[in-house]
Amino acid sequence: MSKCTVHSDFFDDNCAECKREYANMKGHNDAPYQTKKEGRRTSTDRFSNYKEFTEERAKKLFEQLILQYLGKEIDEQEAVERARAIIRKQCMVRGIKIWPWV
């Protein structure tokens, strides 16, 4: 079983050894990971598994996040700012322009 010596505490999605180790742990055939030269994934490949992040979904997520933070006894202003930060991060990850209300 191959083991990545660089990333001992976590898996790195861009590391071929980590991918092989993960495939071995899951019992998958590691034939796709045999190539030594792996190209970097494009942003469309990397995030193709994510659901579409529309403004409507973002607003619903924003509302849910605020409620979760308020449940942790955080004041309202702090809850709103943390929720906005998460929405901004999701937009950045997906390469979406941030909406004015965020």
Secondary structure, 3 states (H helix, E strand, C coil): CCCCCCCCCCCCCCCHHHHHHHHHHHCCCCHHHCCCCCCCCCHHHHCCCCCCCCHHHHHHHHHHHHHHHHHCCCCHHHHHHHHHHHHHHHHHHHCCCCCCCC
